Amino acid sequence: MATYTLTINGQAKEVTADADTPILWVLRDELQLVGTKYGCGIAQCGACTIHLDGNAARACSIPVSQIGEQKITTIEGLDKEAKHPLQEAWREHDVPQCGYCQAGQIMSAAALLKSNTAPTDEDIDTHMHGNLCRCGTYLRIKKAIKTASKNL
C-alpha cells in the first residue's frame, strides 16, 4: 500500500491504497464520495464519470497510482449547492427516472459544455456516446444539455 495526495473537488486529500486500486473505489470507499457510481467496471457505461483536469474520465478503470497531479472533480464538486446549470436543467426537464446513471451523464455533459458552449445535436450525441441510461431518457438529457448551454 502507498499513500497518495490527491486534489479532489479543490481540496487536498491523503489516501492509502494499493497502486492498482481504481480511483472509483478510493472516492467511494475511502473518501465517502458516493455520487460517482459503479456500473460496469470496464469503462463502457459512463456511470463512474469524473473529471480529471476538466476532462471526462471513467473512474472505474484508472488506478489511483496514475492520477498524479491531476485535479479530480466529482459530481459533489461540480457545484457545492447543486445549482450548476446542468443540474438545474436536469431538474427542469425531469431527466432522471431511476437516476443511477445521472451523475455520470451530468459530468460528461459538463466536460462537453466546457469545450463547446453551443453544442449541436450531433455534438451532444458524439460526446455523450458511451454514457448509457437503462431508462432511456436520452431525449430529455439532450434537451437539458441544450437548456444548460443557454444558461451558462
Buried (B, 14 or more C-beta within 10 A) or exposed (E): EEEBEBBBBEEEBEBEBEEEBBBBBBBBEBBEBBBBBBBBBEBEBBBBBBBBEEEBBBBBBBBBBEBEEBBBBBBBBBBEEEEBBBBBBBEBBEBBBEBBBBBBBBBBBBBBBEEEEEBEEEBBEEBBEBBBBEBEBBEBBBBBBBBBBEEE
